[in-house]
């Protein structure tokens, strides 16, 4: 049996933030990503995962694909996740320009146990009330904190490439 799960996108209504850069040394962001994620979201190295790292040296420009994410639990019920997907190419000649596309997505997931009959009959109805009257406020604070963190991450990535910050739509 499955737990009762509530999942939300932090960046709703848009699914992700996209950063595009064309210029010298687009791979310069890679060594900074782990430290940025850990400092901005107050996480440790055990919370950071590199899911996919592909670097093709047989072509020129050299193409790369990186997927990484950070997962951090807030409390017993909720955890946040930030996903990054980085696609680009970097020429072997440093005088030539390359390109990079960075996608940032974030979500929060809350799980309540409901695997045993006791949990389904007694605990789960109580958890609905607990969530509605008390925990939802706390969860929204977590969502705000992650939204601000994603905006800081975007600003840091843009400053690495000297890109102008986009206008925010309220």
C-alpha positions as CSV (number, residue, x, y, z in Angstrom):
1,X,0.0,0.0,0.0
2,X,1.1,3.6,-0.6
3,X,1.4,6.5,1.7
4,X,-0.7,9.6,1.3
5,X,1.4,12.1,-0.7
6,X,1.0,15.8,-1.4
7,X,3.4,17.2,-4.0
8,X,3.8,20.8,-5.2
9,X,6.0,22.6,-7.8
10,X,7.8,25.4,-6.1
11,X,7.9,27.5,-9.3
12,X,4.3,27.1,-10.2
13,X,2.7,28.1,-12.6
14,X,5.8,27.7,-14.7
15,X,7.5,24.3,-14.5
16,X,11.1,25.5,-14.5
17,X,13.6,28.4,-15.0
18,X,15.7,28.3,-18.1
19,X,19.0,30.1,-18.4
20,X,20.8,30.3,-21.7
21,X,24.3,31.5,-22.3
22,X,26.5,31.7,-25.4
23,X,30.1,32.8,-24.9
24,X,33.5,31.7,-23.7
25,X,33.9,28.8,-21.2
26,X,30.3,27.7,-20.6
27,X,31.4,24.8,-18.5
28,X,32.7,27.2,-15.8
29,X,29.5,26.8,-13.8
30,X,30.0,23.1,-13.2
31,X,32.6,23.3,-10.3
32,X,30.4,25.9,-8.5
33,X,27.1,24.0,-8.7
34,X,27.6,21.7,-5.7
35,X,28.8,24.5,-3.4
36,X,26.0,26.8,-4.5
37,X,23.3,24.3,-3.8
38,X,24.7,23.3,-0.5
39,X,25.2,26.9,0.7
40,X,21.9,28.3,-0.6
41,X,19.7,25.5,0.7
42,X,21.8,24.9,3.8
43,X,22.4,21.2,2.9
44,X,25.4,18.9,3.2
45,X,27.2,16.8,0.6
46,X,25.1,13.8,1.3
47,X,22.1,15.7,0.1
48,X,23.6,16.4,-3.4
49,X,23.5,13.8,-6.2
50,X,24.9,13.8,-9.7
51,X,22.5,11.6,-11.6
52,X,24.1,11.8,-15.0
53,X,27.4,13.2,-16.3
54,X,28.1,12.9,-20.0
55,X,31.1,14.6,-21.8
56,X,31.8,13.7,-25.4
57,X,35.4,14.4,-26.3
58,X,35.1,12.8,-29.8
59,X,33.4,15.9,-31.2
60,X,34.4,19.5,-31.5
61,X,32.7,21.4,-29.9
62,X,32.6,19.0,-27.0
63,X,29.1,18.3,-25.9
64,X,28.0,17.7,-22.4
65,X,24.9,16.8,-20.4
66,X,24.6,17.0,-16.6
67,X,21.7,16.1,-14.4
68,X,21.9,16.7,-10.7
69,X,19.6,17.2,-7.8
70,X,19.6,18.2,-4.1
71,X,17.1,16.5,-1.7
72,X,16.7,17.8,1.8
73,X,14.2,16.8,4.4
74,X,12.6,19.6,6.4
75,X,11.0,17.4,9.1
76,X,9.3,14.0,9.5
77,X,6.8,14.5,6.8
78,X,8.2,16.9,4.1
79,X,11.2,17.1,1.9
80,X,12.3,19.5,-0.8
81,X,14.1,18.8,-4.0
82,X,15.9,21.0,-6.6
83,X,16.7,19.5,-10.0
84,X,19.2,20.9,-12.5
85,X,19.7,19.9,-16.1
86,X,22.7,21.4,-17.9
87,X,23.1,20.9,-21.6
88,X,25.8,22.5,-23.7
89,X,28.9,22.4,-25.8
90,X,32.4,23.8,-25.3
91,X,34.9,24.1,-28.1
92,X,38.4,22.8,-27.7
93,X,39.7,26.2,-28.8
94,X,39.3,28.6,-25.8
95,X,39.0,31.6,-28.2
96,X,35.7,30.2,-29.6
97,X,32.4,30.6,-28.0
98,X,30.3,27.7,-26.6
99,X,26.7,27.5,-25.3
100,X,24.9,26.2,-22.2
101,X,21.3,25.8,-21.3
102,X,20.4,25.3,-17.6
103,X,17.0,24.2,-16.4
104,X,16.1,24.6,-12.7
105,X,13.1,23.0,-11.2
106,X,12.1,22.6,-7.6
107,X,9.4,20.7,-5.7
108,X,8.2,19.8,-2.2
109,X,6.7,16.5,-1.2
110,X,4.8,15.7,2.0
111,X,4.0,12.1,2.9
112,X,1.7,10.8,5.6
113,X,1.8,7.0,6.4
114,X,-1.3,5.0,5.5
115,X,-0.1,1.5,5.0
116,X,-1.8,-0.4,7.8
117,X,-5.5,-0.6,8.5
118,X,-5.0,1.2,11.8
119,X,-3.3,4.1,10.0
120,X,-6.0,4.3,7.4
121,X,-8.9,4.3,10.0
122,X,-7.5,6.3,12.9
123,X,-4.3,8.1,12.0
124,X,-5.0,9.4,8.4
125,X,-8.2,11.3,9.3
126,X,-6.4,12.9,12.2
127,X,-3.5,13.8,9.8
128,X,-6.0,15.5,7.4
129,X,-7.1,17.8,10.2
130,X,-3.6,18.3,11.4
131,X,-2.5,19.2,7.9
132,X,-5.4,21.5,7.2
133,X,-5.4,23.5,10.5
134,X,-1.7,23.5,11.4
135,X,0.9,21.9,9.1
136,X,-0.2,23.6,5.9
137,X,1.1,26.9,7.2
138,X,4.5,25.4,8.0
139,X,4.6,23.7,4.6
140,X,4.0,27.1,2.9
141,X,7.0,28.5,4.7
142,X,9.1,25.7,3.4
143,X,7.8,26.5,-0.1
144,X,8.6,30.2,0.2
145,X,12.1,29.3,1.5
146,X,12.8,27.1,-1.5
147,X,11.4,29.6,-3.9
148,X,13.8,32.3,-2.5
149,X,16.6,29.7,-2.7
150,X,15.9,29.0,-6.4
151,X,15.9,32.7,-7.2
152,X,19.3,33.1,-5.4
153,X,20.6,30.1,-7.4
154,X,19.5,31.7,-10.6
155,X,21.1,35.0,-9.7
156,X,24.4,33.3,-8.8
157,X,24.4,31.3,-12.1
158,X,23.6,34.4,-14.1
159,X,26.4,36.4,-12.2
160,X,28.9,33.6,-13.1
161,X,28.3,34.3,-16.8
162,X,27.7,38.1,-16.3
163,X,24.1,37.8,-17.5
164,X,21.5,40.3,-16.7
165,X,18.8,39.1,-14.3
166,X,15.4,38.8,-15.9
167,X,12.5,40.9,-14.8
168,X,10.3,39.3,-12.1
169,X,6.6,39.1,-12.7
170,X,4.7,39.4,-9.5
